[in-house]
Amino acid sequence: MSAHCMLTGARPGFGNRISHSHRRTSRRFDPNLQTRRYWLPSEGRYVRLRLSARAVRTVDAIGVEAAVARIRARGVRV
């Protein structure tokens, strides 16, 4: 599964790992992804969402119904 957030669309960033001798090699900055299970009352079922830590706080603020609506608006299947 690719490393991206279902709600915010956060994806890995890329940069360089720099050693003590200042040699550069490529590295990846992955988002802090968490798998969370939320009860979706409108459908009477649980949904499993792969969210970044920031998106988990967003779901707490706006509610799971609004968050799922935003995810579906992005074209992601829930």
Backbone bond lengths (Angstrom), bond angles and torsions (degrees), N, CA, C in turn:
res aa  C-N    CA-C-N  psi(-1)  N-CA   C-N-CA  omega(-1)  CA-C   N-CA-C  phi
1 M - - - 1.450 - - 1.532 108.62 -
2 S 1.321 115.78 137.67 1.457 118.53 -177.98 1.521 110.84 -72.69
3 A 1.311 115.87 153.43 1.470 121.46 -177.23 1.519 109.76 -87.19
4 H 1.340 116.39 82.01 1.461 119.67 174.06 1.517 109.91 -145.22
5 C 1.313 115.09 152.06 1.461 123.05 -177.85 1.526 108.99 -84.40
6 M 1.333 116.21 135.91 1.458 120.54 -179.10 1.523 112.22 -70.31
7 L 1.316 118.07 -30.98 1.469 121.58 -175.60 1.525 112.43 -89.72
8 T 1.322 117.20 -53.10 1.466 120.32 -174.99 1.520 113.11 -92.08
9 G 1.330 117.32 -17.52 1.457 120.61 -178.01 1.519 113.37 76.60
10 A 1.342 117.42 15.52 1.466 121.01 179.88 1.532 109.62 -60.74
11 R 1.308 116.29 131.06 1.466 122.65 -179.31 1.522 109.45 -124.94
12 P 1.314 117.50 168.04 1.468 119.00 179.95 1.523 112.11 -62.39
13 G 1.329 114.75 144.70 1.456 120.96 171.84 1.527 107.52 -102.37
14 F 1.302 116.68 159.40 1.461 120.18 -177.74 1.516 109.95 -123.86
15 G 1.307 115.66 147.66 1.455 120.71 -179.73 1.513 109.78 -161.98
16 N 1.305 115.72 -156.58 1.457 120.91 -178.71 1.514 111.07 -120.86
17 R 1.335 114.71 141.45 1.451 121.98 170.03 1.527 104.16 -92.07
18 I 1.328 117.38 126.10 1.462 120.17 -175.67 1.519 108.74 -114.42
19 S 1.316 116.16 120.08 1.459 121.41 -177.55 1.523 110.91 -80.40
20 H 1.328 115.18 176.96 1.463 120.80 178.63 1.535 110.79 -60.38
21 S 1.336 116.48 -36.34 1.466 120.11 179.37 1.528 111.87 -82.20
22 H 1.324 116.52 4.05 1.465 125.20 176.54 1.527 113.73 72.57
23 R 1.334 116.61 23.52 1.475 120.14 172.35 1.524 107.68 -77.96
24 R 1.321 115.94 140.99 1.460 120.44 -177.83 1.532 110.36 -107.90
25 T 1.331 115.60 130.42 1.455 121.68 171.06 1.531 106.76 -130.31
26 S 1.315 116.21 151.68 1.468 118.99 -173.79 1.521 110.95 -75.52
27 R 1.313 115.48 149.29 1.459 122.76 177.38 1.507 109.80 -143.56
28 R 1.318 115.75 171.77 1.456 123.26 -176.55 1.518 109.57 -126.18
29 F 1.330 116.87 133.14 1.463 122.42 175.00 1.531 107.05 -102.27
30 D 1.328 117.48 99.75 1.462 121.02 -178.44 1.530 111.18 -81.73
31 P 1.336 116.81 145.27 1.469 118.87 174.71 1.526 109.99 -68.97
32 N 1.320 116.44 155.37 1.464 122.52 -179.05 1.526 108.58 -80.49
33 L 1.341 116.98 83.86 1.457 121.69 -174.57 1.517 111.56 -87.45
34 Q 1.324 114.95 137.53 1.461 122.94 177.97 1.528 107.23 -129.67
35 T 1.318 116.73 143.31 1.462 120.68 173.79 1.517 107.93 -97.15
36 R 1.318 117.06 123.49 1.462 122.06 -178.40 1.528 109.18 -126.50
37 R 1.324 115.73 144.93 1.450 121.96 178.30 1.525 107.77 -111.29
38 Y 1.328 116.63 123.08 1.458 122.03 -177.96 1.527 109.49 -120.31
39 W 1.330 116.08 143.87 1.459 121.47 174.01 1.521 108.52 -81.78
40 L 1.324 116.46 126.34 1.462 122.82 179.86 1.529 107.77 -106.43
41 P 1.340 117.21 96.66 1.477 120.19 -173.41 1.519 114.03 -60.54
42 S 1.327 118.63 -34.76 1.464 120.55 -176.30 1.529 111.91 -64.96
43 E 1.351 116.60 -29.05 1.463 120.33 -179.20 1.524 111.67 -105.83
44 G 1.334 116.81 -6.56 1.459 120.66 178.90 1.513 113.81 64.71
45 R 1.317 116.57 35.91 1.467 120.70 -179.25 1.516 110.62 -151.02
46 Y 1.336 114.62 166.69 1.450 120.86 174.49 1.523 109.34 -88.44
47 V 1.321 116.16 146.73 1.463 121.00 171.90 1.518 107.98 -122.20
48 R 1.307 115.93 140.37 1.455 121.78 179.43 1.533 107.49 -103.11
49 L 1.324 116.53 118.65 1.459 121.43 -176.29 1.526 110.06 -115.82
50 R 1.317 116.37 139.38 1.462 121.93 175.79 1.524 106.88 -101.84
51 L 1.343 116.20 103.54 1.457 121.89 -170.05 1.518 111.21 -122.93
52 S 1.324 115.44 152.30 1.456 120.22 170.51 1.526 107.91 -76.15
53 A 1.317 116.81 163.87 1.464 120.82 -179.18 1.528 110.69 -60.41
54 R 1.324 117.05 -36.35 1.465 120.77 177.89 1.526 110.56 -66.28
55 A 1.324 117.41 -38.52 1.464 121.17 -179.59 1.523 111.49 -69.23
56 V 1.338 118.17 -30.57 1.464 120.88 176.24 1.524 109.39 -62.04
57 R 1.329 117.17 -41.72 1.459 121.02 176.96 1.530 111.04 -66.71
58 T 1.329 117.46 -34.37 1.461 121.16 177.74 1.523 110.50 -65.29
59 V 1.334 117.14 -42.37 1.464 120.93 177.90 1.521 109.93 -62.25
60 D 1.341 117.71 -39.86 1.464 120.76 177.42 1.533 111.22 -61.81
61 A 1.317 116.33 -34.41 1.469 120.52 -176.76 1.529 112.12 -79.64
62 I 1.344 118.13 -46.00 1.468 120.49 -173.07 1.522 113.48 -96.73
63 G 1.321 118.06 -15.63 1.456 121.74 -178.65 1.518 111.74 96.06
64 V 1.320 114.91 155.93 1.461 119.82 -174.52 1.525 112.03 -71.79
65 E 1.340 117.80 -33.55 1.469 119.94 -179.87 1.527 111.08 -62.85
66 A 1.332 116.84 -46.33 1.466 121.02 179.48 1.520 111.06 -67.19
67 A 1.329 116.46 -36.32 1.465 119.98 179.91 1.528 110.83 -66.39
68 V 1.326 116.97 -43.25 1.470 120.60 178.42 1.528 109.86 -65.24
69 A 1.316 117.72 -36.27 1.468 120.71 177.39 1.532 110.05 -63.05
70 R 1.352 117.10 -41.51 1.472 120.22 177.97 1.523 111.38 -65.97
71 I 1.330 116.43 -39.25 1.473 120.40 179.87 1.520 109.60 -64.06
72 R 1.330 116.56 -43.85 1.470 119.93 179.45 1.522 111.65 -67.86
73 A 1.332 117.57 -31.45 1.475 120.94 177.00 1.525 111.01 -65.51
74 R 1.341 116.34 -29.15 1.468 120.33 176.97 1.515 111.41 -77.09
75 G 1.326 117.55 -8.95 1.464 121.36 178.70 1.510 113.67 92.47
76 V 1.325 117.56 14.78 1.460 121.17 179.43 1.527 108.56 -92.78
77 R 1.303 117.39 135.30 1.463 122.25 -179.52 1.529 109.09 -81.34
78 V 1.344 116.91 132.94 1.464 121.61 178.79 1.505 109.33 -115.59
